[in-house]
Amino acid sequence: MSATVDSSLFARYFGECPVISVEGRTHPVSTHFLEDVYEKMEYCLALDSPASGAYFAQHGEKWKHASSSVNNRRGKKNLVLSSWGDESTLSEGYVNPHYISDYYRSYNERTNQNLKRLNEDVIDFDLLEDLICYIDENCPQGAILVFLPGVAEIDLLIDRLSALVRFGGASSDWILPLHSLLGPSDQRKVFQSPPDNFRKVIIATDIAETSITIDDVVYVVDTGKHKENRYNPHKKMSSIVEDWISRANAKQRRGRAGRVKPGLCFCLYTRHRFENVMRPFQVPEMLRMPLTELCLQIKSLHLDDIKSFLLKAVEPPNEEAISSAVDLLYKVGAFEGHEELSPLGYHLAKLPVDVLIGKMMLYGAIFGCLSPILSVAAFLSYKSPFLSPKDEKQNVEKAKATLLNENLDGSSSVTDNKQSDHLLMVIAYDKWSRILLQNGDKSARQFCHSFYLNSTVMHMIRDMRLQFGTLLADIGLIDLPKDTLRHKVGSRKNNLESWFSNMSLPFNAYARCTSVIKVETTKVFLRDTSVVSPYSLLLFGGSMVIQHQTGVVVIDGWLRLSAAAQTAVLFKQLRMTLDAVLKELTRKPEAFDQYRFLPMCTLVCTGFLLHNVADC
């Protein structure tokens, strides 16, 4: 069992079952909390530092935006005014709500002042920079591992350290970032040993907390923050939240310092926060992620009523989250009646993806545009293939523009693909796949290097495409080549990839013709977006309400389109007809004939519109 799991919680759940503990073999690690760091370094928190309460009192909510954009300024007012004996001119209206003077009687006055004026929600980059320099100057050889919540914070600290004389020149080559957006070769650098008299400083997200072990790390600097996905069932929106880690996470981070010899961990939070404020364990995924797929699987496995089943969990989700998931499944068409699986829901339960992506895949097969939809589904289910090397954002954007403006054969594209992030990923994959099949893996890796693509991600996307396509074949919506199983594993992959990419096959009949993920951070951003036609929304969007007198059509309760009442009514009737056809197809996929369906569907839609327009 993981060290970050509450074993006593599971023991109680399973009737006080016994727990067997196996201690890991690690060297002792000494821990210094924030008050100890202040004391050792004789640090003075600047009143105009973003980490100061006085800064918060002056700027109010603006400090949140300053911290989210990662402020590179350094507080200096205290250095000047305190030397004049005039520090009282700065505002001290803010008092740290977690400051309790009785806890810090053994510490000097400056440390108490720092703790009293500290805004604990903001990372003190001044202190972080000074602490790394302090370790480098006063501590024996050994790598420093710094935990920060995100890529922006990592880039800022690298910039600040590289600007120092101590870490300038050749030393800056050993200030290494570590996060999931780096390519494999950049991630592997953290395992290399620096030359003598050089200090390796690894600045990482929580990817370094449990996933990997770096043998020469002796010093850990823990800011106590991480970012995790949260789902708001009321807004139906995923949020990337910066939050305090749990005590279990803190212990995991501390343990990174004791792998090869005794280590030191410097925590940039107080002992009081660690012992009394931090939650013991991380919030379970069931309590912070959407429950749609889980609810679908519960009904697929005939496990009882969804709500009553989930309330039996070790830590059950709240009822609002359950209701939100069930409501979405009804809107998608996966449920009918009293939480019963519809034919569409039955097929969606077989696909290991989000239900909206699964429905897109099914419709992609039905409407003859399977290959690009397989790519989009794989990228949305996994992650973007584009790397984000520091200081090369402009080059990455140029590479993306080049991909969009070239056809597979290298000629200029006449199609405007710039309005779709999804098409960008499809084009990148198609070019990579073609190079891989024709010229081999070495050329494919060179292509990835030229266009800032992660080769490992591209291979994963390829495997996911083949898995998704095979599952759609199991459902009965597409055919597989008859000799697939005769080939060896490598050639079988190539054979299937060529099959799913073959534009002459009926499931790709319209693939040559040319979803939005909404994420909340400190602001709402649209990530991975495509411009879609209003007609697509009218035919496949949410519920449609026609306001006859005003000539407005409301889609999904919020999107307003202008349309003449007669036109809107025609589209609503056409949509009902199309829904009925698609429902019958999902009910009997074995009877699906793409050679007949797509031309028939086009003729029916055109005839329907012409007939009704003539009647008007």
C-alpha positions in Angstrom: 0.0 0.0 0.0 1.2 3.5 -0.8 2.8 5.5 2.0 0.3 8.3 1.2 -2.8 6.1 1.9 -4.6 6.2 5.2 -4.2 2.5 6.2 -6.4 2.9 9.4 -9.3 4.2 7.3 -9.2 1.0 5.1 -8.7 -1.2 8.2 -11.9 0.3 9.8 -13.8 -0.1 6.5 -12.9 -3.8 6.3 -14.0 -4.6 9.9 -10.8 -3.7 11.8 -8.7 -6.0 9.6 -5.0 -6.2 10.6 -2.4 -3.9 9.0 1.1 -5.1 8.3 3.7 -2.3 8.1 7.0 -2.8 6.3 9.5 0.0 7.0 11.5 1.3 4.1 15.3 1.4 4.2 16.1 5.1 4.2 18.7 7.3 6.0 17.6 9.7 8.7 16.4 13.1 7.4 16.6 16.2 9.6 13.7 18.6 9.1 13.8 22.4 9.5 10.5 24.3 9.4 10.0 27.8 8.3 10.7 29.3 11.7 14.0 27.4 11.8 15.0 28.6 8.4 14.3 32.2 9.4 16.4 31.8 12.5 19.4 30.1 10.7 19.5 32.6 7.9 18.7 35.7 9.9 16.2 36.4 7.2 14.1 39.6 7.2 10.7 39.5 5.3 10.3 42.7 3.3 7.1 44.5 4.0 6.6 45.1 0.3 7.3 41.5 -0.7 4.4 39.7 -2.3 4.7 37.2 0.6 4.1 39.9 3.1 0.7 40.7 4.7 1.4 44.4 4.2 1.6 43.8 0.5 -1.8 42.0 0.7 -3.3 44.8 2.8 -2.2 47.3 0.2 -3.2 45.4 -3.0 -6.1 43.3 -1.8 -7.2 40.6 -4.2 -4.7 41.8 -6.8 -2.0 39.7 -5.0 -3.7 36.6 -6.3 -3.1 37.6 -9.9 0.4 38.6 -9.0 1.1 35.2 -7.6 -0.7 33.4 -10.5 1.4 35.2 -13.1 4.5 34.6 -10.8 5.9 38.0 -9.8 9.6 38.5 -10.4 10.0 41.5 -8.2 11.9 41.4 -4.9 10.8 43.3 -1.8 13.4 45.9 -0.8 11.7 48.6 1.2 12.6 47.1 4.5 16.3 47.3 3.7 16.1 51.0 3.2 13.5 52.1 5.7 14.7 49.9 8.6 18.2 51.4 8.2 16.6 54.9 8.7 14.7 53.6 11.7 11.4 54.5 9.8 9.9 51.1 9.2 6.8 52.1 11.0 5.8 54.2 8.0 4.9 50.9 6.2 1.5 49.4 6.8 1.3 46.6 9.3 -2.5 46.3 9.4 -2.3 42.6 8.4 -1.6 39.9 10.9 -1.0 36.3 9.8 -4.2 34.4 11.1 -2.1 31.3 11.8 0.5 33.2 13.9 0.4 32.1 17.6 3.0 33.9 19.6 3.2 31.2 22.3 4.6 28.7 19.8 7.6 30.9 19.0 8.8 32.1 22.4 12.2 30.5 21.9 12.8 32.3 18.6 14.2 35.8 18.2 12.2 39.0 17.6 13.0 39.1 13.8 11.7 35.6 13.3 8.5 36.4 15.2 8.0 39.6 13.1 8.5 37.6 9.9 5.9 35.0 11.0 3.5 37.7 12.1 3.5 39.6 8.9 3.7 36.6 6.6 1.0 35.8 4.0 1.3 32.0 3.9 -0.7 31.6 0.7 2.1 33.2 -1.4 5.4 31.5 -2.1 8.3 33.7 -0.9 10.7 33.5 -3.9 13.1 35.9 -2.1 13.5 33.4 0.7 13.6 30.5 -1.7 16.5 32.0 -3.7 18.4 32.9 -0.5 17.9 29.5 1.0 19.3 27.7 -2.1 22.3 30.0 -2.0 22.7 29.3 1.8 22.7 25.5 1.2 25.2 25.8 -1.6 27.5 27.9 0.5 27.2 26.1 3.9 26.4 22.5 3.2 28.5 19.6 1.9 28.1 18.3 -1.7 24.8 16.8 -2.7 22.0 17.7 -5.1 19.1 20.0 -4.0 15.6 19.1 -4.9 13.1 22.0 -4.8 9.3 21.3 -4.9 7.2 24.0 -6.6 3.5 23.8 -7.7 3.8 24.5 -11.4 5.8 25.2 -14.5 5.6 29.0 -14.3 7.0 28.9 -10.8 9.8 26.6 -11.9 10.7 28.9 -14.8 10.8 31.9 -12.5 13.1 30.3 -10.0 15.4 29.1 -12.7 15.6 32.7 -14.1 16.3 34.1 -10.7 19.1 31.6 -9.9 20.7 31.9 -13.3 21.0 35.6 -12.8 23.1 35.1 -9.7 26.9 35.1 -9.9 26.9 31.8 -7.8 24.8 29.9 -10.3 25.8 31.8 -13.5 27.9 30.6 -16.4 28.5 26.8 -16.5 26.8 26.4 -13.2 23.4 27.3 -14.7 23.6 24.1 -16.8 23.0 22.2 -13.6 19.8 24.1 -12.6 17.4 21.6 -14.0 13.6 21.7 -14.4 11.5 18.5 -13.9 7.9 18.4 -14.9 5.6 16.4 -17.2 5.8 18.9 -20.2 9.5 18.1 -20.7 10.7 15.6 -23.2 12.3 12.3 -22.1 15.8 13.5 -22.9 15.4 16.6 -20.7 13.9 14.6 -17.9 16.8 12.2 -17.9 19.3 15.0 -17.3 18.3 15.0 -13.6 19.9 11.6 -13.1 23.3 12.7 -14.4 26.1 13.6 -12.0 27.6 17.1 -12.2 31.4 17.7 -12.3 33.3 18.4 -9.1 32.5 21.7 -7.5 29.2 22.1 -9.3 25.9 21.9 -7.4 22.9 20.2 -9.1 19.7 22.0 -8.3 16.5 20.2 -9.5 13.3 22.3 -9.5 10.3 20.0 -9.8 6.6 19.6 -9.5 5.1 16.8 -7.5 6.2 14.4 -10.3 9.4 13.9 -8.2 7.4 13.1 -5.1 6.8 9.4 -5.7 7.3 8.6 -9.4 11.1 8.7 -9.5 14.1 8.5 -7.2 17.2 10.6 -7.8 20.1 9.0 -6.0 22.3 12.0 -5.3 19.6 14.2 -3.7 20.7 15.1 -0.2 18.7 18.4 0.3 15.0 18.9 -0.2 13.3 22.3 -0.2 9.5 21.9 0.1 7.3 24.9 -0.5 4.3 22.8 0.6 2.2 23.6 -2.5 1.0 21.5 -5.4 -1.6 21.8 -8.2 -4.4 19.3 -8.6 -7.5 18.9 -10.7 -10.8 19.6 -9.0 -14.3 19.2 -10.4 -17.1 21.6 -9.6 -20.4 19.7 -10.1 -22.4 23.0 -9.9 -20.4 24.7 -12.7 -19.7 21.4 -14.5 -16.1 22.7 -14.8 -12.7 21.2 -14.0 -10.4 23.5 -12.0 -6.7 23.5 -11.6 -6.2 24.5 -8.0 -3.1 25.4 -6.2 -3.4 24.0 -2.7 -1.4 22.9 0.4 -0.2 19.4 0.3 -1.1 16.9 3.0 1.1 15.6 5.8 1.5 12.3 4.0 2.7 14.2 0.9 5.1 16.2 3.0 6.6 13.0 4.5 7.0 11.6 0.9 8.9 14.7 -0.2 11.0 14.7 2.9 12.0 11.1 2.2 13.5 12.0 -1.1 16.5 13.4 0.8 17.5 10.2 2.6 18.1 7.7 -0.2 21.9 7.4 -0.2 22.9 9.2 3.0 21.5 11.3 5.8 19.7 14.4 4.4 18.2 17.7 5.3 14.6 18.9 4.4 13.8 22.6 4.6 10.1 23.2 4.8 8.8 26.7 3.8 5.8 26.3 6.1 5.7 26.3 9.9 5.6 23.3 12.2 2.2 24.6 13.4 0.8 24.3 9.9 2.3 20.9 9.4 1.0 19.5 12.7 -2.4 21.3 13.0 -3.5 22.8 9.7 -2.5 20.4 6.9 -4.9 17.6 6.2 -3.5 14.2 7.1 -4.0 12.7 3.6 -4.7 14.0 0.1 -8.3 14.4 -0.9 -9.4 11.2 -2.6 -9.8 11.3 -6.4 -13.5 10.3 -6.1 -14.2 13.5 -4.2 -12.5 15.9 -6.7 -13.1 14.4 -10.1 -16.2 13.9 -12.3 -18.1 10.7 -11.6 -19.7 10.2 -15.1 -17.5 7.2 -16.2 -17.8 5.6 -12.8 -21.6 5.9 -12.8 -21.7 4.4 -16.3 -19.6 1.4 -15.2 -21.9 0.9 -12.1 -24.9 0.5 -14.4 -22.9 -1.6 -16.9 -22.0 -4.0 -14.2 -25.5 -4.1 -12.7 -24.2 -3.0 -9.3 -27.5 -1.5 -7.9 -28.8 2.1 -7.8 -25.9 4.5 -8.4 -26.5 6.7 -5.4 -26.9 3.9 -2.9 -23.8 2.1 -4.3 -21.5 5.1 -4.2 -22.6 6.0 -0.7 -21.1 2.7 0.5 -17.6 3.8 -0.6 -14.8 4.3 1.9 -15.1 8.0 1.5 -18.4 8.6 -0.4 -18.8 11.6 -2.8 -21.4 14.2 -2.1 -24.9 13.8 -3.5 -24.6 16.9 -5.7 -21.6 15.4 -7.6 -23.6 12.1 -8.1 -26.6 14.0 -9.4 -24.5 16.1 -11.7 -22.9 12.9 -13.2 -26.3 11.2 -13.7 -27.8 14.3 -15.3 -24.9 14.5 -17.8 -25.4 10.8 -18.7 -29.1 11.6 -19.5 -28.1 14.6 -21.6 -25.6 12.6 -23.6 -28.2 9.9 -24.2 -26.4 7.1 -22.2 -29.3 6.7 -19.8 -33.0 6.4 -20.4 -36.0 5.6 -18.1 -34.9 5.1 -14.5 -31.1 5.1 -14.8 -31.2 2.4 -17.4 -28.5 2.0 -20.0 -29.6 3.1 -23.5 -28.0 1.3 -26.5 -25.7 4.3 -26.8 -24.8 4.0 -23.1 -24.2 0.3 -23.5 -21.5 1.0 -26.2 -20.0 4.0 -24.3 -19.5 1.7 -21.3 -17.1 -0.4 -23.5 -14.9 2.6 -24.3 -12.2 3.6 -21.7 -12.7 7.3 -22.3 -14.9 10.2 -21.1 -18.5 9.7 -22.3 -18.4 12.8 -24.5 -15.2 11.7 -26.2 -16.7 8.2 -26.5 -19.8 9.6 -28.2 -17.6 11.5 -30.5 -15.8 8.3 -31.5 -19.0 6.5 -32.2 -20.3 9.3 -34.4 -16.9 9.6 -36.1 -17.3 6.0 -37.2 -20.9 6.5 -38.3 -20.3 9.7 -40.2 -17.2 8.5 -42.0 -14.4 10.6 -40.4 -12.9 8.0 -38.1 -9.1 8.5 -38.5 -9.0 12.2 -37.3 -11.5 11.5 -34.6 -9.4 8.6 -33.3 -6.4 11.0 -33.0 -8.4 13.8 -31.3 -9.9 11.2 -28.9 -6.5 9.9 -28.0 -4.9 13.3 -27.5 -7.8 14.5 -25.3 -7.7 11.3 -23.2 -4.0 11.5 -22.8 -2.2 14.8 -23.2 -0.9 17.3 -25.8 2.2 16.1 -27.7 3.8 19.5 -27.8 6.7 20.2 -25.6 7.2 23.5 -23.7 11.0 24.1 -23.5 11.9 27.1 -21.5 12.6 30.3 -23.5 11.5 28.6 -26.8 7.7 29.5 -26.8 8.0 31.5 -30.0 9.8 28.7 -31.7 7.1 26.2 -30.6 4.4 28.6 -32.1 6.4 28.8 -35.3 6.6 25.1 -35.5 2.8 24.8 -35.0 2.2 27.4 -37.7 4.5 25.4 -40.1 2.6 22.2 -39.4 -0.8 23.9 -40.1 0.4 25.5 -43.4 1.9 22.4 -45.0 0.2 19.3 -46.5 1.5 15.9 -45.8 3.7 16.1 -49.0 5.3 19.3 -47.9 3.3 21.6 -50.2 1.4 24.7 -48.9 -2.1 24.1 -47.6 -4.9 26.1 -49.0 -7.3 25.1 -46.2 -7.6 27.4 -43.2 -6.7 25.1 -40.3 -5.7 27.9 -37.9 -9.1 27.9 -36.2 -8.7 24.5 -34.6 -6.3 23.2 -32.0 -7.7 19.7 -32.6 -6.8 19.8 -36.3 -3.3 20.9 -35.4 -2.9 17.7 -33.3 -4.4 15.6 -36.1 -2.0 17.1 -38.7 1.0 16.6 -36.4 0.0 12.9 -35.9 -0.7 12.2 -39.6 2.7 13.6 -40.6 4.5 11.7 -37.9 2.7 8.5 -38.7 3.5 8.7 -42.4 7.2 9.3 -41.7 7.3 6.4 -39.2 5.7 4.0 -41.7 7.8 5.1 -44.7 11.2 6.1 -43.2 11.4 4.4 -39.8 11.7 5.4 -36.2 14.9 7.5 -36.6 13.3 9.8 -39.1 10.1 10.0 -36.9 12.2 11.0 -33.9 13.9 13.7 -36.0 10.5 15.0 -37.1 9.5 15.2 -33.4 12.7 17.1 -32.5 12.1 19.6 -35.4 8.6 20.4 -34.4 8.8 20.2 -30.6 6.8 17.0 -30.3 7.2 14.4 -27.6 8.1 11.1 -29.4 6.9 9.0 -26.4 3.5 10.7 -26.4 3.2 10.1 -30.2 3.8 6.4 -29.8 1.3 6.3 -27.0 -1.3 8.1 -29.2 -0.7 5.5 -31.9 -1.3 2.6 -29.5 -4.5 4.4 -28.2 -5.8 4.9 -31.7 -5.4 1.2 -32.4 -7.1 0.3 -29.1 -10.0 2.6 -29.8 -10.4 1.5 -33.4 -10.4 -2.2 -32.3 -13.1 -1.5 -29.7 -15.3 0.2 -32.3 -14.8 -2.9 -34.5 -15.9 -5.1 -31.6 -19.1 -2.9 -31.3 -19.7 -3.6 -35.0 -19.4 -0.1 -36.5 -16.3 -0.7 -38.6 -14.5 -3.7 -40.1 -11.0 -4.9 -39.4 -8.7 -6.4 -42.1 -9.2 -10.2 -42.1 -5.5 -11.1 -41.8 -4.8 -8.9 -38.8 -4.1 -11.7 -36.3 -1.6 -13.5 -38.7 1.0 -10.7 -38.4 3.6 -10.3 -35.6 3.0 -7.6 -33.1 5.1 -4.9 -34.8 3.7 -5.5 -38.3 0.2 -5.9 -36.9 0.4 -2.4 -35.5 1.6 -1.1 -38.8 -1.2 -3.0 -40.6 -3.9 -1.6 -38.3 -2.5 1.9 -38.4 -2.6 1.8 -42.3 -6.1 0.4 -42.2 -7.5 3.1 -39.8 -5.7 5.8 -41.9 -6.9 4.6 -45.2 -9.0 7.3 -46.8 -10.6 5.0 -49.3 -12.4 3.0 -46.7 -16.1 3.9 -45.9 -15.4 4.9 -42.3 -13.0 7.6 -43.6 -15.1 8.7 -46.5 -15.4 12.3 -45.2 -12.2 12.4 -43.1 -10.5 14.8 -45.6 -13.2 17.4 -45.1 -12.7 19.8 -42.8 -15.1 20.2 -28.4 -14.0 22.5 -26.2 -12.3 21.7 -22.9 -13.1 24.5 -20.4 -10.7 24.8 -17.5 -10.9 27.1 -14.6 -7.7 28.5 -13.0 -7.6 32.0 -11.6 -9.5 32.8 -14.7 -11.6 30.7 -17.1 -9.6 29.6 -20.1 -10.6 27.6 -23.2 -8.0 25.0 -23.9 -7.9 22.8 -27.1 -10.6 24.6 -29.0 -12.1 24.4 -32.5 -14.4 26.8 -34.3 -17.6 24.9 -35.2 -20.5 25.8 -37.5 -23.8 26.9 -36.1 -25.4 24.1 -38.1 -23.3 21.5 -36.1 -24.7 23.0 -32.9 -28.2 23.0 -34.2 -28.0 19.3 -35.2 -25.8 17.9 -32.4 -25.7 20.4 -29.6 -27.7 20.4 -26.3 -31.4 20.9 -25.9 -33.0 23.3 -28.4 -35.6 25.9 -27.4 -37.2 28.1 -30.1 -38.4 31.6 -29.1 -40.8 32.2 -32.0 -41.6 35.9 -31.4 -38.0 37.0 -31.0 -36.4 34.7 -33.7 -33.9 33.3 -31.2 -32.8 29.6 -30.8 -31.3 28.8 -27.4 -29.0 25.7 -27.4 -28.3 23.9 -24.1 -29.9 26.7 -22.1 -27.2 29.3 -22.7 -26.1 29.6 -26.3 -28.3 32.0 -28.3 -28.5 31.9 -32.1 -30.6 34.2 -34.4 -32.8 32.3 -36.8 -36.2 32.7 -38.4 -38.8 30.7 -36.6 -39.6 28.6 -39.7 -35.9 27.7 -40.2 -35.5 26.9 -36.5 -38.5 24.6 -36.6 -37.2 22.8 -39.7 -33.9 22.2 -38.0 -35.6 20.9 -34.9 -37.6 18.4 -36.9 -34.6 17.4 -38.9 -32.7 16.9 -35.7 -35.4 14.6 -34.3 -35.3 12.6 -37.5 -31.5 12.3 -37.4 -31.6 11.4 -33.7 -34.0 8.6 -34.5 -31.8 7.2 -37.3 -28.7 7.4 -35.0 -30.5 5.7 -32.2 -31.6 2.8 -34.4 -28.0 2.5 -35.6 -26.6 2.3 -32.1 -29.3 -0.2 -31.2 -28.3 -2.5 -34.2 -24.7 -1.7 -35.2 -24.4 -5.1 -36.9 -26.9 -3.9 -39.5 -24.9 -0.7 -40.2 -23.8 -0.3 -43.8 -21.6 2.8 -44.3 -21.8 2.5 -48.1 -25.5 3.1 -47.9 -25.9 5.2 -44.7 -24.0 8.4 -45.5 -25.4 9.0 -49.0 -28.9 8.0 -47.7 -28.5 10.4 -44.8 -27.4 13.2 -47.0 -30.4 12.6 -49.4 -32.8 12.4 -46.5 -31.6 15.6 -44.9 -31.6 17.5 -48.2 -35.0 16.2 -49.2 -36.5 16.9 -45.8 -35.3 20.5 -45.9 -36.4 21.1 -49.6 -39.8 19.5 -49.0 -40.5 21.6 -45.9 -39.2 24.8 -47.3 -41.5 24.3 -50.3 -44.4 23.8 -48.0 -43.6 27.1 -46.2 
